[in-house]
Amino acid sequence: MDDLERVFQEQLRAFVLSDETIQTHLEKTDQAIQEKESLVQALEVERTRVKADMDRLLDLYSAGELPKRGFGDRYRPLDDRFHEIEDELPNLQGEIDFRKICLASSEEIVAEARDLYVRFLYFCSDRWASRCHWLVSVWNDEDPALVLVPVPLH
């Protein structure tokens, strides 16, 4: 095993075998969920306010108290913001749901990561090292997840 593999092995071991590291990661995930939920609530409040402003402008226009040009100048930005919020809310809710699923299955993920560490030790033995390259990727900078795949060199 060369120096690079040793360093990689130590970093992998530190991540998957440290209960403190895992707990910190889970706490960050939970905090991210709470922040996203707060953002969803704020956007729903803003959506309600924007919709009420749109309705008030429409009432003024219908009553003839607001000229056509004045109506368009004031209504268009509100309508644009309303649609931005409508587009953003499902994306945020999807992120929240995904993070909750990850958090709910964290025990299984940790068990699989620990198993991966044991397999890595086996595959890095001299017998396999000469026949495999390792494909490693980090998924999402905010929530790193290590993926290790032995790729045979046929």
URSUL-V689390 format. One record per residue. N is the residue number from 1. OMEGA is omega in degrees with one decimal (* if undefined). Layout:
n:N omega:OMEGA
n:N omega:OMEGA
This chain:
n:1 omega:-178.9
n:2 omega:-176.0
n:3 omega:-179.7
n:4 omega:178.6
n:5 omega:178.1
n:6 omega:178.9
n:7 omega:179.8
n:8 omega:-179.2
n:9 omega:-180.0
n:10 omega:178.6
n:11 omega:177.6
n:12 omega:179.7
n:13 omega:-179.4
n:14 omega:-178.8
n:15 omega:-171.4
n:16 omega:-177.6
n:17 omega:-179.2
n:18 omega:178.2
n:19 omega:179.8
n:20 omega:178.5
n:21 omega:-179.6
n:22 omega:179.8
n:23 omega:178.2
n:24 omega:179.1
n:25 omega:179.7
n:26 omega:177.8
n:27 omega:177.6
n:28 omega:178.3
n:29 omega:178.8
n:30 omega:178.2
n:31 omega:178.6
n:32 omega:177.2
n:33 omega:-179.3
n:34 omega:178.8
n:35 omega:179.2
n:36 omega:178.6
n:37 omega:176.2
n:38 omega:177.9
n:39 omega:177.7
n:40 omega:179.3
n:41 omega:179.3
n:42 omega:179.2
n:43 omega:177.6
n:44 omega:176.1
n:45 omega:179.1
n:46 omega:178.9
n:47 omega:178.6
n:48 omega:179.3
n:49 omega:-179.2
n:50 omega:179.6
n:51 omega:178.4
n:52 omega:177.2
n:53 omega:178.6
n:54 omega:179.6
n:55 omega:178.4
n:56 omega:178.0
n:57 omega:178.7
n:58 omega:177.0
n:59 omega:178.1
n:60 omega:-180.0
n:61 omega:180.0
n:62 omega:179.8
n:63 omega:178.7
n:64 omega:-178.3
n:65 omega:-179.5
n:66 omega:-179.0
n:67 omega:-176.9
n:68 omega:-178.6
n:69 omega:178.4
n:70 omega:178.7
n:71 omega:-178.1
n:72 omega:179.8
n:73 omega:-178.1
n:74 omega:-174.7
n:75 omega:-174.6
n:76 omega:179.6
n:77 omega:177.7
n:78 omega:178.8
n:79 omega:178.1
n:80 omega:-179.0
n:81 omega:178.6
n:82 omega:-179.6
n:83 omega:174.8
n:84 omega:179.1
n:85 omega:179.3
n:86 omega:179.2
n:87 omega:-174.9
n:88 omega:-175.6
n:89 omega:179.5
n:90 omega:178.3
n:91 omega:178.3
n:92 omega:-180.0
n:93 omega:176.3
n:94 omega:177.3
n:95 omega:179.1
n:96 omega:-179.1
n:97 omega:179.5
n:98 omega:-179.5
n:99 omega:177.7
n:100 omega:177.5
n:101 omega:178.2
n:102 omega:-179.9
n:103 omega:-179.5
n:104 omega:-178.6
n:105 omega:-175.3
n:106 omega:179.4
n:107 omega:179.0
n:108 omega:-179.8
n:109 omega:179.0
n:110 omega:178.7
n:111 omega:179.0
n:112 omega:178.1
n:113 omega:177.9
n:114 omega:175.8
n:115 omega:177.8
n:116 omega:179.3
n:117 omega:178.9
n:118 omega:178.9
n:119 omega:178.5
n:120 omega:178.8
n:121 omega:179.5
n:122 omega:-176.7
n:123 omega:178.4
n:124 omega:176.4
n:125 omega:-177.7
n:126 omega:-177.6
n:127 omega:-175.8
n:128 omega:-172.4
n:129 omega:-178.2
n:130 omega:-176.9
n:131 omega:-174.7
n:132 omega:164.4
n:133 omega:-177.9
n:134 omega:174.9
n:135 omega:-177.5
n:136 omega:176.4
n:137 omega:174.6
n:138 omega:-175.3
n:139 omega:175.4
n:140 omega:-178.7
n:141 omega:-178.5
n:142 omega:-178.3
n:143 omega:-176.3
n:144 omega:174.5
n:145 omega:-175.2
n:146 omega:177.2
n:147 omega:-178.7
n:148 omega:-179.0
n:149 omega:175.4
n:150 omega:-179.2
n:151 omega:-178.8
n:152 omega:-177.6
n:153 omega:-174.8
n:154 omega:*
